[in-house]
């Protein structure tokens, strides 16, 4: 019964493209029409910059957590004896 209900999922829209994609394409066309290739360069730069910044912050957060864990372990080991 549950399997039959899962297989009967209804799509809310049968459009080949979502409204979000239409808006993104519209903004891209409008930006290019207004500012030209400078707009494209800025958008691509921001996209790559955010990807790079996200990876860098993820790495730094991981290193901070690792350093805190090591400090906590060293403190617990050497101060309890």
URPEBEL-V412888 format. One record per pair of residues at least 6 apart in sequence whose C-alpha atoms are under 7 Angstrom apart, sorted by the first residue. I is the first residue (numbers start at 1). GAP is how many residues later the second one is. D is the distance in whole Angstrom. If there is no record, write none. Layout:
{{I & GAP & D} {I & GAP & D}}
This chain:
{{31 & 8 & 6} {32 & 7 & 6} {32 & 8 & 7}}
